[in-house]
């Protein structure tokens, strides 16, 4: 009997079984039966595998091929650099024909040339839920049970067009409902990979690049995909948009460009070799796809009016900030220049005023000197004309004239000019003037001595620690200066640390001694700045300390020797200076005179000697020194200087 080929029953789904149906008996039922098909034997395909099979059959063949391929491998270059064991040309002959687009996704012959999205009547951007919903609707609409079988015309194989359409819908749903299969299928569809390299003036920027980004958004692995937006879109969203596309992750499958079909491999090694060759090609296409997306993103960002406006605004702000800094710098420089000019002009003015003042003072001193010189000559002439004094008396008269001021000297000249003509009376009057002057000088010295004694008594009434303080050596002052710099003001326990620092150098001082000495040297300055001040004045202090030591030695010698011999000046330069300034001063200086100097007067003398250098006029210098030493005349200062010089010379010897 004649048999008909059965069709796939929709009630059993896509994986349902095939049913064979016999036709109803017709008019030819009594004829001889016709055999349509014979017995069909199923053949099972067996593929050799396993280590034993590979070692026994495959490896010897591969080794043989490899040994014969060594010379060709050296000339092949990059094709066999990756360690491929298959260089056989028979494998390479299995390349696909150019123009074929068959990837790893295998579709049934019924779906060849069909668009699966059109079969399900959905868009390519439809979601899985939309596809499922549409499939249910289409399945109910095109199910064979819902069709009119009598009106359907049979085709080859016994399936009608509607049955085949229903099967196509089922298979299309199987592909599109699976994410991996759907991506493989979408990658086989035609796609516009063009990237605009400029803005179409008729469409504008958003009309040119917006559709391109929407078209390429289907390949994104991340959702939701940001939109390009418009001119009013916030700039932060614009930056997020370009950041998304600069790090774009694509799922696009390039298996359609594979050169080898893995199903055509005869054994495992050939299959692996084909897969490696296909992977190389896929990587190349993936790299090109990445470059294409980057080119699209960079081009759009370059022409984006929002990015351009932001860049121009940023450049404007940067330029404005740069100009502002330059303007501020210029103003600071101008202010600094004006300040320097003002300081310079002020310094020049002060220098000019100081020079003018010094010039006037010098002129005044010169005038006074001329007046004093004229008065001394006047007094000398008056005495020489009316008196017959000895040389010693004349020297004492000269000392008196040098010690007196111009007013007193002028009064003396008037009295000397009014002397009687009798020489004996005139001599007596002059000697009386000299005696009165000596008496007043002695009284002044006694008064100074009493003042010094009173100051000593006041010191003695102070605490014993301060009264018995020993003098500070020059090296000790150097350590004090270093300590003040090492331990600045504001540090806790500063004075104890400085006293301890002095102890490391062998000088043991208490905190009170350190504070008193620092206050004494500060001269009204703050103790915070005394470190640098003492360090700067250390040289001057050393010279002063040396002179002070000589003064103490002289005082000691004066106390032990009541009848010391006369001290004579031995240094040529200083002796000549002293003689020129006081020619009538006696050449002997008694030890009692050296002992009459108090420490304050000694310090004042040392300071005056440093303040007024030897480059000045001799008489003028000693007059200025005498003005700086309280209670001492010019002659006494000269006498003290000679005495100290003699004591220092003795110590050196």
C-alpha positions as CSV (number, residue, x, y, z in Angstrom):
1,X,0.0,0.0,0.0
2,X,1.0,3.6,-0.6
3,X,2.2,5.4,2.5
4,X,2.5,9.1,3.1
5,X,5.3,11.0,4.9
6,X,4.0,12.2,8.3
7,X,4.5,15.8,9.5
8,X,5.7,17.2,12.8
9,X,2.8,17.6,15.2
10,X,2.7,20.9,16.8
11,X,1.1,19.5,19.9
12,X,4.4,17.9,20.7
13,X,6.4,21.1,20.2
14,X,9.5,21.5,18.1
15,X,11.0,18.3,19.5
16,X,7.9,16.2,18.8
17,X,8.0,12.8,17.2
18,X,7.2,12.1,13.5
19,X,3.9,10.2,12.9
20,X,3.3,8.0,9.9
21,X,-0.3,8.0,8.6
22,X,-1.9,5.6,6.1
23,X,-4.3,7.0,3.5
24,X,-7.9,6.0,3.4
25,X,-8.7,3.1,1.1
26,X,-9.7,4.2,-2.4
27,X,-10.8,2.7,-5.6
28,X,-7.4,1.1,-6.2
29,X,-7.6,-1.0,-3.0
30,X,-7.5,-4.3,-4.9
31,X,-4.3,-3.5,-6.7
32,X,-1.0,-5.1,-5.8
33,X,0.7,-3.3,-2.9
34,X,3.6,-1.0,-3.8
35,X,6.6,-0.8,-1.5
36,X,7.7,2.8,-1.2
37,X,10.8,2.3,1.0
38,X,12.7,-0.6,2.3
39,X,14.2,-1.3,5.6
40,X,16.3,1.7,6.9
41,X,19.4,0.8,8.8
42,X,20.6,3.4,11.3
43,X,24.3,4.1,11.2
44,X,26.0,5.5,14.3
45,X,29.0,7.8,13.7
46,X,32.0,6.8,15.8
47,X,34.9,9.2,16.4
48,X,38.2,7.8,17.7
49,X,39.4,9.4,20.9
50,X,41.4,8.7,24.0
51,X,45.1,8.7,24.9
52,X,45.7,5.1,23.7
53,X,44.3,5.8,20.3
54,X,46.2,9.1,20.0
55,X,49.5,7.4,20.9
56,X,49.0,4.4,18.7
57,X,47.5,6.0,15.5
58,X,47.5,9.8,15.5
59,X,51.0,10.6,17.0
60,X,53.0,8.6,14.5
61,X,51.3,10.3,11.6
62,X,51.7,13.7,13.2
63,X,55.4,13.1,13.9
64,X,55.9,12.0,10.3
65,X,54.2,15.0,8.9
66,X,56.1,17.3,11.3
67,X,59.5,15.9,10.3
68,X,58.7,16.4,6.6
69,X,57.5,20.0,7.3
70,X,60.5,21.4,9.2
71,X,62.1,23.2,6.2
72,X,58.8,24.6,5.1
73,X,58.1,25.8,8.6
74,X,61.1,28.0,8.7
75,X,60.0,29.7,5.5
76,X,56.3,29.9,6.5
77,X,57.0,32.7,9.1
78,X,54.1,33.9,11.3
79,X,51.6,31.2,10.2
80,X,53.2,28.5,12.4
81,X,54.8,30.7,15.1
82,X,52.1,29.9,17.6
83,X,53.1,26.2,17.9
84,X,50.5,24.8,15.5
85,X,51.2,21.2,14.8
86,X,49.2,21.1,11.6
87,X,51.0,22.7,8.7
88,X,49.4,20.2,6.3
89,X,48.0,21.8,3.2
90,X,45.1,19.4,3.3
91,X,43.8,21.3,6.4
92,X,44.1,24.6,4.7
93,X,42.2,23.4,1.7
94,X,39.1,23.1,3.9
95,X,38.7,26.9,4.1
96,X,35.2,28.2,3.5
97,X,34.4,29.7,0.2
98,X,34.6,33.5,0.1
99,X,31.3,35.2,0.6
100,X,29.7,32.6,2.8
101,X,28.3,33.8,6.1
102,X,27.9,30.7,8.2
103,X,28.8,31.1,11.9
104,X,28.6,28.8,14.8
105,X,24.8,29.1,14.8
106,X,23.2,26.4,12.8
107,X,19.7,27.1,11.4
108,X,17.3,24.6,9.8
109,X,16.9,24.6,6.0
110,X,13.4,26.0,6.4
111,X,14.9,29.3,8.0
112,X,17.4,29.9,5.2
113,X,16.9,33.4,3.8
114,X,14.2,34.2,6.4
115,X,14.3,37.1,8.8
116,X,13.4,35.7,12.2
117,X,12.2,39.0,13.5
118,X,9.8,39.3,10.6
119,X,8.5,35.8,11.2
120,X,7.6,36.8,14.8
121,X,6.5,40.3,13.6
122,X,8.7,42.1,16.2
123,X,11.4,44.7,16.0
124,X,15.1,43.9,16.3
125,X,15.3,45.8,19.5
126,X,12.5,43.9,21.1
127,X,13.1,42.5,24.6
128,X,12.8,38.8,25.6
129,X,9.4,39.4,27.2
130,X,8.1,41.1,24.1
131,X,9.3,38.2,22.0
132,X,7.7,35.6,24.3
133,X,4.4,37.5,24.3
134,X,4.4,37.8,20.5
135,X,5.3,34.1,20.1
136,X,2.3,33.0,22.2
137,X,0.1,35.2,20.1
138,X,1.5,33.8,16.8
139,X,1.4,30.2,18.1
140,X,-2.3,30.4,18.9
141,X,-2.9,32.1,15.5
142,X,-1.0,29.7,13.3
143,X,-1.4,26.4,15.2
144,X,-2.3,23.5,12.8
145,X,-5.4,22.6,14.9
146,X,-6.7,26.1,14.2
147,X,-6.3,25.7,10.4
148,X,-8.7,24.4,7.7
149,X,-6.9,21.2,6.6
150,X,-9.2,20.5,3.7
151,X,-8.6,23.9,2.1
152,X,-4.9,23.6,2.5
153,X,-2.9,22.4,-0.4
154,X,-0.3,19.7,0.3
155,X,3.3,20.2,-0.8
156,X,6.1,17.8,-1.0
157,X,6.5,15.9,2.1
158,X,2.9,16.2,3.1
159,X,3.3,19.7,4.9
160,X,1.2,22.6,4.0
161,X,2.5,26.2,3.8
162,X,0.8,27.0,7.0
163,X,2.4,24.0,8.7
164,X,5.8,25.1,7.5
165,X,5.1,28.6,8.6
166,X,4.2,27.4,12.1
167,X,7.4,25.3,12.2
168,X,9.4,28.4,11.2
169,X,7.7,30.4,14.0
170,X,8.7,27.7,16.5
171,X,12.3,27.6,15.4
172,X,12.6,31.4,15.2
173,X,11.4,31.6,18.8
174,X,13.9,29.0,19.9
175,X,16.7,31.2,18.5
176,X,15.5,34.5,19.6
177,X,14.5,33.4,23.1
178,X,18.1,32.2,23.8
179,X,20.4,35.2,24.5
180,X,23.5,33.5,23.1
181,X,21.8,32.3,19.9
182,X,20.1,35.6,19.4
183,X,23.4,37.5,19.6
184,X,25.0,35.0,17.1
185,X,22.0,35.5,14.8
186,X,22.0,39.3,15.1
187,X,25.7,39.3,14.2
188,X,24.9,37.7,10.9
189,X,22.4,40.4,9.9
190,X,23.4,43.3,7.7
191,X,24.7,46.3,9.6
192,X,25.8,49.8,8.7
193,X,29.3,50.2,10.1
194,X,29.8,53.7,8.6
195,X,31.1,56.5,10.9
196,X,30.5,60.1,9.8
197,X,33.7,62.1,9.7
198,X,32.0,65.5,9.6
199,X,28.6,67.1,10.6
200,X,26.0,67.2,7.9
201,X,24.9,70.9,7.7
202,X,21.4,70.0,6.8
203,X,20.9,67.6,9.8
204,X,23.1,69.3,12.3
205,X,25.3,67.6,14.9
206,X,22.5,65.7,16.8
207,X,20.8,64.6,13.5
208,X,24.1,63.3,12.2
209,X,25.5,61.4,15.1
210,X,22.3,60.6,17.1
211,X,21.1,57.8,14.7
212,X,24.6,56.3,14.5
213,X,24.9,56.0,18.3
214,X,21.3,54.5,18.5
215,X,22.2,52.0,15.8
216,X,25.4,50.9,17.5
217,X,23.8,50.7,20.9
218,X,22.4,47.3,20.1
219,X,25.9,45.8,20.6
220,X,26.2,47.1,24.2
221,X,26.7,44.6,27.0
222,X,25.5,47.2,29.5
223,X,22.1,48.7,29.8
224,X,20.6,51.2,29.8
225,X,22.6,52.9,27.1
226,X,22.7,56.7,27.6
227,X,21.3,58.9,24.8
228,X,23.2,61.7,23.0
229,X,20.6,64.2,24.2
230,X,20.3,67.8,22.8
231,X,21.7,71.2,23.4
232,X,19.9,71.6,26.7
233,X,21.3,68.4,28.2
234,X,23.3,68.8,31.4
235,X,27.1,68.8,30.8
236,X,27.6,66.1,33.5
237,X,25.3,63.8,31.6
238,X,27.2,64.6,28.4
239,X,30.5,63.6,30.0
240,X,28.8,60.4,31.3
241,X,27.6,59.7,27.8
242,X,31.1,59.9,26.3
243,X,32.7,58.0,29.2
244,X,30.2,55.2,28.5
245,X,31.1,55.0,24.8
246,X,34.9,55.3,25.5
247,X,34.7,52.2,27.6
248,X,32.1,50.5,25.4
249,X,31.8,46.8,25.8
250,X,30.4,45.0,22.7
251,X,28.9,41.5,22.5
252,X,29.0,41.4,18.7
253,X,29.9,37.9,17.4
254,X,32.3,37.7,14.5
255,X,32.1,33.9,14.1
256,X,30.5,34.5,10.7
257,X,33.9,35.4,9.4
258,X,35.4,32.1,10.5
259,X,37.5,30.5,7.7
260,X,37.1,26.9,8.9
261,X,34.1,24.8,9.7
262,X,34.9,22.7,12.8
263,X,32.5,20.0,11.7
264,X,34.7,19.2,8.8
265,X,37.6,18.3,11.1
266,X,38.6,14.6,10.9
267,X,40.2,14.4,14.3
268,X,40.9,16.5,17.4
269,X,44.2,18.1,16.5
270,X,42.8,19.3,13.2
271,X,39.7,20.7,15.0
272,X,41.9,22.6,17.5
273,X,44.0,24.0,14.8
274,X,40.9,25.2,12.9
275,X,39.5,26.8,16.1
276,X,42.8,28.7,16.7
277,X,42.8,30.0,13.2
278,X,39.2,31.2,13.6
279,X,40.0,32.8,16.9
280,X,42.8,34.8,15.3
281,X,40.4,36.2,12.7
282,X,37.8,37.0,15.4
283,X,40.3,38.9,17.4
284,X,41.3,41.0,14.4
285,X,37.6,41.8,13.7
286,X,37.1,42.6,17.4
287,X,40.0,45.0,17.4
288,X,38.7,46.7,14.3
289,X,35.3,47.0,15.9
290,X,36.8,48.6,19.0
291,X,38.7,51.1,16.8
292,X,35.5,51.9,14.9
293,X,33.6,52.7,18.2
294,X,36.5,54.8,19.5
295,X,36.7,56.7,16.2
296,X,32.9,57.3,16.4
297,X,33.1,58.6,20.0
298,X,36.1,60.8,19.5
299,X,34.7,62.3,16.3
300,X,31.4,63.1,18.0
301,X,33.1,64.6,21.0
302,X,35.3,66.7,18.8
303,X,32.2,68.2,17.0
304,X,29.9,68.3,19.9
305,X,28.8,72.0,20.4
306,X,28.3,71.4,24.2
307,X,31.9,70.1,24.6
308,X,33.2,73.0,22.5
309,X,31.3,75.5,24.6
310,X,32.6,74.0,27.8
311,X,36.1,73.9,26.4
312,X,35.9,77.6,25.3
313,X,34.5,78.6,28.6
314,X,37.3,76.7,30.4
315,X,39.9,78.3,28.2
316,X,38.4,81.7,28.8
317,X,38.5,81.1,32.6
318,X,42.0,79.9,32.4
319,X,43.0,82.9,30.3
320,X,41.2,85.2,32.7
321,X,42.9,83.6,35.7
322,X,46.3,83.8,34.0
323,X,45.7,87.5,33.3
324,X,44.6,88.1,36.8
325,X,47.7,86.4,38.2
326,X,49.9,88.4,35.8
327,X,48.1,91.6,36.9
328,X,48.5,90.8,40.6
329,X,52.2,90.0,40.0
330,X,52.7,93.2,38.1
331,X,51.0,95.2,40.9
332,X,53.1,93.5,43.5
333,X,56.2,94.2,41.6
334,X,55.2,97.8,41.1
335,X,54.3,98.2,44.8
336,X,57.7,96.6,45.7
337,X,59.5,98.9,43.3
338,X,57.7,101.9,44.8
339,X,58.5,100.8,48.3
340,X,62.2,100.2,47.4
341,X,62.3,103.6,45.7
342,X,60.7,105.2,48.8
343,X,63.1,103.5,51.1
344,X,66.0,104.5,48.9
345,X,64.9,108.1,48.7
346,X,64.3,108.1,52.5
347,X,67.7,106.6,53.1
348,X,69.3,109.1,50.8
349,X,67.5,111.9,52.6
350,X,68.5,110.6,56.0
351,X,72.1,110.2,54.8
352,X,72.1,113.7,53.5
353,X,70.6,115.1,56.7
354,X,73.0,113.1,58.8
355,X,76.0,114.3,56.7
356,X,74.7,117.9,56.9
357,X,74.3,117.5,60.7
358,X,77.8,116.1,61.1
359,X,79.1,118.8,58.9
360,X,77.5,121.5,61.0
361,X,78.6,119.8,64.2
362,X,82.1,119.5,62.9
363,X,82.0,123.1,61.8
364,X,80.7,124.1,65.3
365,X,83.4,122.0,67.0
366,X,86.0,123.5,64.7
367,X,84.8,127.0,65.6
368,X,84.8,126.1,69.3
369,X,88.3,124.7,68.9
370,X,89.4,127.9,67.3
371,X,87.8,129.9,70.0
372,X,89.3,127.7,72.7
373,X,92.7,127.9,71.1
374,X,92.5,131.6,70.9
375,X,91.4,131.9,74.5
376,X,94.3,129.6,75.6
377,X,96.8,131.7,73.7
378,X,95.2,134.9,75.1
379,X,95.5,133.5,78.7
380,X,99.1,132.4,78.0
381,X,100.1,135.8,76.7
382,X,98.4,137.5,79.6
383,X,100.3,135.3,82.1
384,X,103.6,135.6,80.2
385,X,103.2,139.4,80.1
386,X,102.6,139.9,83.8
387,X,103.9,136.8,85.5
388,X,107.1,134.9,85.9
389,X,105.9,131.4,86.5
390,X,107.9,128.3,86.3
391,X,107.6,125.7,83.6
392,X,105.7,123.3,86.0
393,X,103.2,126.1,86.9
394,X,102.8,126.9,83.2
395,X,102.0,123.2,82.5
396,X,99.4,123.2,85.2
397,X,98.0,126.4,83.8
398,X,97.8,124.7,80.4
399,X,96.0,121.7,81.9
400,X,93.5,124.0,83.6
401,X,92.9,125.8,80.3
402,X,92.4,122.4,78.5
403,X,89.9,121.2,81.2
404,X,87.8,124.4,81.2
405,X,85.0,125.1,78.8
406,X,85.0,128.1,76.6
407,X,82.8,130.2,78.9
408,X,84.9,129.5,81.9
409,X,88.1,129.9,79.9
410,X,86.9,133.3,78.6
411,X,86.2,134.4,82.2
412,X,89.6,133.2,83.2
413,X,91.2,135.3,80.4
414,X,89.4,138.4,81.6
415,X,90.7,137.8,85.1
416,X,94.2,137.1,83.9
417,X,94.2,140.3,81.8
418,X,93.1,142.2,84.9
419,X,96.1,141.1,86.9
420,X,98.1,143.8,88.6
421,X,101.4,144.7,87.1
422,X,103.3,143.6,90.1
423,X,104.7,140.2,89.2
424,X,104.6,138.8,92.7
425,X,100.9,139.7,93.1
426,X,100.2,138.5,89.6
427,X,102.0,135.2,90.3
428,X,100.0,134.8,93.5
429,X,96.7,135.4,91.7
430,X,97.6,132.9,89.0
431,X,98.7,130.3,91.5
432,X,95.5,130.9,93.4
433,X,93.5,130.3,90.2
434,X,95.4,127.0,89.7
435,X,94.9,126.0,93.4
436,X,91.2,126.7,93.2
437,X,90.9,124.6,90.0
438,X,92.7,121.8,91.7
439,X,90.5,122.0,94.7
440,X,87.3,121.9,92.6
441,X,88.8,119.0,90.7
442,X,89.6,117.1,93.9
443,X,86.1,117.8,95.2
444,X,84.6,116.5,92.0
445,X,86.8,113.4,92.2
446,X,85.7,112.9,95.9
447,X,82.1,113.2,94.9
448,X,82.6,110.7,92.1
449,X,84.3,108.4,94.5
450,X,81.4,108.7,96.9
451,X,78.9,108.0,94.2
452,X,80.9,104.9,93.2
453,X,81.1,103.8,96.8
454,X,77.3,104.3,97.2
455,X,76.7,102.2,94.1
456,X,79.0,99.5,95.5
457,X,77.0,99.5,98.7
458,X,73.8,99.2,96.8
459,X,75.2,96.2,95.0
460,X,76.3,94.7,98.3
461,X,72.8,94.9,99.5
462,X,71.6,92.7,96.7
463,X,71.5,88.8,97.0
464,X,74.9,87.2,97.6
465,X,74.5,85.2,94.4
466,X,74.4,88.3,92.2
467,X,77.0,90.2,94.3
468,X,79.6,87.5,94.1
469,X,79.1,86.8,90.4
470,X,82.3,86.3,88.6
471,X,83.0,88.0,85.3
472,X,82.1,86.4,82.0
473,X,84.9,85.2,79.8
474,X,84.8,85.8,76.0
475,X,84.5,82.0,75.3
476,X,81.6,81.9,77.8
477,X,79.8,84.7,76.0
478,X,80.2,82.7,72.8
479,X,78.6,79.7,74.4
480,X,75.8,82.0,75.7
481,X,75.2,83.3,72.2
482,X,75.0,79.8,70.8
483,X,72.7,78.7,73.5
484,X,70.3,81.6,72.9
485,X,70.2,80.7,69.2
486,X,69.8,76.9,69.9
487,X,67.0,77.4,72.4
488,X,64.8,80.2,71.1
489,X,62.2,82.1,73.1
490,X,58.9,80.3,73.8
491,X,60.6,76.9,74.5
492,X,59.8,75.4,77.9
493,X,62.6,75.5,80.4
494,X,64.7,77.6,78.1
495,X,67.0,79.2,80.7
496,X,67.7,75.8,82.4
497,X,68.7,74.4,79.1
498,X,71.0,77.3,78.3
499,X,72.6,77.0,81.8
500,X,73.1,73.2,81.2
501,X,74.5,74.0,77.7
502,X,77.1,76.4,79.4
503,X,77.9,73.6,81.8
504,X,78.9,71.3,79.0
505,X,81.6,73.8,78.1
506,X,83.0,73.9,81.6
507,X,81.2,77.2,82.7
508,X,78.7,76.6,85.5
509,X,76.1,79.3,85.7
510,X,72.7,79.5,87.4
511,X,69.5,80.4,85.5
512,X,69.4,83.8,87.3
513,X,73.0,84.6,86.2
514,X,72.1,83.7,82.6
515,X,69.0,85.9,82.6
516,X,70.8,88.9,84.2
517,X,73.7,88.7,81.8
518,X,71.3,88.4,78.8
519,X,69.3,91.4,80.1
520,X,72.5,93.4,80.6
521,X,73.7,92.7,77.1
522,X,70.3,93.2,75.5
523,X,70.3,97.0,76.1
524,X,66.5,97.2,76.0
525,X,66.1,94.6,73.2
526,X,63.8,91.6,73.6
527,X,65.5,88.5,74.9
528,X,64.2,86.6,71.9
529,X,66.5,88.4,69.6
530,X,69.6,88.3,71.8
531,X,71.1,85.2,70.3
532,X,72.1,86.9,67.1
533,X,72.8,90.2,68.9
534,X,75.4,88.7,71.2
535,X,76.9,86.7,68.4
536,X,77.3,89.8,66.4
537,X,78.9,91.8,69.3
538,X,81.2,89.0,70.4
539,X,84.3,90.5,68.8
540,X,83.7,93.9,70.4
541,X,83.1,92.2,73.7
542,X,86.4,90.4,73.5
543,X,88.3,93.6,73.1
544,X,86.3,95.2,75.9
545,X,87.0,92.2,78.1
546,X,90.7,92.5,77.5
547,X,90.7,96.1,78.4
548,X,88.6,95.4,81.5
549,X,91.1,92.7,82.6
550,X,93.9,95.3,82.2
551,X,92.0,97.8,84.3
552,X,91.5,95.2,87.1
553,X,95.2,94.3,87.0
554,X,96.0,98.0,87.2
555,X,93.7,98.5,90.1
556,X,95.3,95.6,91.9
557,X,98.8,97.0,91.3
558,X,97.7,100.4,92.5
559,X,96.3,98.9,95.8
560,X,99.5,97.0,96.5
561,X,102.0,99.7,95.5
562,X,101.2,103.0,97.3
563,X,104.4,104.7,96.1
564,X,104.7,103.4,92.5
565,X,107.0,105.1,90.1
566,X,105.8,107.4,87.4
567,X,104.2,105.7,84.4
568,X,105.7,106.8,81.1
569,X,104.2,106.4,77.6
570,X,106.2,103.9,75.5
571,X,104.1,103.5,72.4
572,X,104.9,106.0,69.7
573,X,101.5,106.4,68.1
574,X,99.3,106.7,71.2
575,X,102.0,108.7,73.1
576,X,102.1,111.2,70.3
577,X,98.3,111.4,70.3
578,X,98.1,111.9,74.0
579,X,100.9,114.6,73.9
580,X,99.3,116.4,71.0
581,X,95.9,116.5,72.8
582,X,97.3,117.4,76.2
583,X,100.8,118.8,76.0
584,X,100.7,120.3,79.5
585,X,99.4,117.1,81.2
586,X,101.9,115.6,83.7
587,X,103.7,112.5,82.5
588,X,103.2,110.7,85.8
589,X,100.0,108.8,86.7
590,X,99.7,107.8,90.3
591,X,98.2,104.5,91.3
592,X,95.6,106.3,93.3
593,X,94.4,108.0,90.1
594,X,93.9,104.6,88.5
595,X,92.0,103.3,91.5
596,X,89.5,106.2,91.3
597,X,87.8,104.9,88.2
598,X,84.6,103.0,88.8
599,X,83.5,100.0,86.7
600,X,80.8,102.1,85.0
601,X,83.4,104.8,84.0
602,X,85.7,102.1,82.8
603,X,83.0,100.6,80.6
604,X,82.1,104.0,79.3
605,X,85.8,104.7,78.4
606,X,86.0,101.4,76.6
607,X,82.9,102.1,74.6
608,X,84.0,105.6,73.8
609,X,87.4,104.4,72.5
610,X,85.5,102.0,70.1
611,X,82.9,104.6,69.2
612,X,85.4,107.4,68.2
613,X,88.2,106.0,66.0
614,X,91.8,107.3,65.9
615,X,91.1,108.8,62.4
616,X,89.5,111.8,64.0
617,X,91.4,114.9,65.1
618,X,93.3,114.1,68.3
619,X,91.9,116.9,70.4
620,X,88.5,116.5,69.0
621,X,88.6,112.7,69.7
622,X,89.6,113.0,73.3
623,X,87.0,115.8,73.8
624,X,84.3,113.4,72.5
625,X,85.6,110.6,74.6
626,X,85.5,112.8,77.7
627,X,81.9,113.7,77.0
628,X,80.9,110.0,76.9
629,X,82.6,109.2,80.2
630,X,80.6,110.6,83.2
631,X,82.5,112.6,85.7
632,X,85.8,112.6,83.9
633,X,87.7,115.3,82.0
634,X,89.7,115.0,78.8
635,X,93.0,115.0,80.7
636,X,91.8,112.2,83.0
637,X,90.7,110.1,80.1
638,X,94.1,110.5,78.5
639,X,95.9,109.7,81.8
640,X,93.7,106.6,82.2
641,X,94.5,105.4,78.7
642,X,98.2,105.8,79.3
643,X,98.0,103.9,82.5
644,X,96.1,101.0,81.0
645,X,98.4,100.8,78.1
646,X,101.4,100.6,80.4
647,X,99.8,97.8,82.4
648,X,99.0,95.7,79.3
649,X,102.6,96.1,78.1
650,X,103.8,94.8,81.4
651,X,101.5,91.8,81.3
652,X,102.7,90.9,77.8
653,X,106.3,91.1,78.9
